[in-house]
Amino acid sequence: MTTEKGSPPPISPSIIVLTLARRVETELGAALAPLDLTVTRLGLLGHIAAVPGVSFSDLARMSGTAVQSVHSAVKALVAAGLVRDSNARAGSASTIELTPEGRRLLAAAEQAIGDVDDLLFGSSADPIQRQLAAAIRAAFAS
């Protein structure tokens, strides 16, 4: 693609990041599917693991979604035996935590994430993607 004057269009970091994000999400979705996980469910499990006793309101803030959506998602995770609400009473603040099965599944998901990271950003990946991964790791290291 070129502009009217025949020169290439300007490089857009937004478009590059968006394109790469879609590829990451596709690969991650495929890697999580055998675990019966989605990226969204993985995110909730990760938040619950990181903040033991987290509330529905806190989960909604961390995941950028509505409290009602979190209630539905957590209800499904409870039904699947992945989390429990140790204080599930009307009028009481909830205390959501992973079950042993939830911890096992999260560990398996972390392995799948590692596999996707290696595929997209590891030693055999495109050199630009490896540079991007190094920059991201450096930016969030401190």
For each residue, the residues with C-beta under 8 A, 3 or more apart:
1: 8 9
2: 5 6 7 8 9
3: 6 7 8 9
4:
5: 2
6: 2 3
7: 2 3
8: 1 2 3
9: 1 2 3 12
10:
11: 16
12: 9 15 16
13: 16 17
14: 17 18
15: 12 18 19
16: 11 12 13 19 20
17: 13 14 20 21
18: 14 15 21 22
19: 15 16 22 23
20: 16 17 23 24 129 132
21: 17 18 24 25
22: 18 19 25 26
23: 19 20 26 27 120
24: 20 21 27 28 116 120
25: 21 22 28 29 39
26: 22 23 29 30
27: 23 24 30 31 116 119 120
28: 24 25 31 32 39 112 113 116
29: 25 26 32 33 38 39
30: 26 27 33
31: 27 28 34 112 113 115 116
32: 28 29 35 37 38 39 42 109 112
33: 29 30 36 37
34: 31
35: 32 105 108 109 112
36: 33 80
37: 32 33 41 42 45 105 109
38: 29 32 41 42
39: 25 28 29 32 42 43
40: 43 44 63 73
41: 37 38 44 45 73 76 77
42: 32 37 38 39 45 46 106 109
43: 39 40 46 47 63
44: 40 41 47 48 59 63 70 73 74 77
45: 37 41 42 48 49 77 82 83 98 102 105 106 109
46: 42 43 49 50 106
47: 43 44 50 51 54 59 62 63
48: 44 45 51 52 54 59 83 96 97 98 102
49: 45 46 52 98 102 103 106
50: 46 47
51: 47 48 54 58 62
52: 48 49 97
53: 95 96 97
54: 47 48 51 58 59 62 95 96 97
55: 58 59 93 94 95 96
56: 59 60 67 70 71 74 94 96
57: 60 61 67
58: 51 54 55 61 62
59: 44 47 48 54 55 56 62 63 70 74 96
60: 56 57 63 65 66 67 69 70
61: 57 58 64
62: 47 51 54 58 59
63: 40 43 44 47 59 60 70
64: 61
65: 60 69 70
66: 60 69 70
67: 56 57 60 70 71
68: 71 72
69: 60 65 66 72 73
70: 44 56 59 60 63 65 66 67 73 74
71: 56 67 68 74 75
72: 68 69 75 76
73: 40 41 44 69 70 76 77
74: 44 56 59 70 71 77 78 83 85 96
75: 71 72 78 79
76: 41 72 73 79 80
77: 41 44 45 73 74 80 82 83 102
78: 74 75 81 82 83 84 85
79: 75 76
80: 36 76 77
81: 78 99 101 102
82: 45 77 78 98 99 101 102 105
83: 45 48 74 77 78 96 97 98 99 102
84: 78 96 97 99
85: 74 78 88 94 95 96
86: 95 96 97
87: 92 93 94 95
88: 85 92 94
89: 92
90:
91:
92: 87 88 89
93: 55 87
94: 55 56 85 87 88
95: 53 54 55 85 86 87
96: 48 53 54 55 56 59 74 83 84 85 86
97: 48 52 53 54 83 84 86
98: 45 48 49 82 83 102 103 106
99: 81 82 83 84 102 103
100: 103 104
101: 81 82 104 105
102: 45 48 49 77 81 82 83 98 99 105 106
103: 49 98 99 100 106 107
104: 100 101 107 108
105: 35 37 45 82 101 102 108 109
106: 42 45 46 49 98 102 103 109 110
107: 103 104 110 111
108: 35 104 105 111 112
109: 32 35 37 42 45 105 106 112 113
110: 106 107 113 114
111: 107 108 114 115
112: 28 31 32 35 108 109 115 116
113: 28 31 109 110 116 117
114: 110 111 117 118
115: 31 111 112 118 119
116: 24 27 28 31 112 113 119 120
117: 113 114 120 121 122 133
118: 114 115 121 122 123 124 125
119: 27 115 116 122 124 125
120: 23 24 27 116 117 125 129 133
121: 117 118 125 129 130 132 133
122: 117 118 119 125 130
123: 118 130
124: 118 119
125: 118 119 120 121 122 129 130 133
126: 129 130
127: 130 131
128: 131 132
129: 20 120 121 125 126 132 133
130: 121 122 123 125 126 127 133 134
131: 127 128 134 135
132: 20 121 128 129 135 136
133: 117 120 121 125 129 130 136 137
134: 130 131 137 138
135: 131 132 138 139
136: 132 133 139 140
137: 133 134 140 141
138: 134 135 141
139: 135 136
140: 136 137
141: 137 138
142:
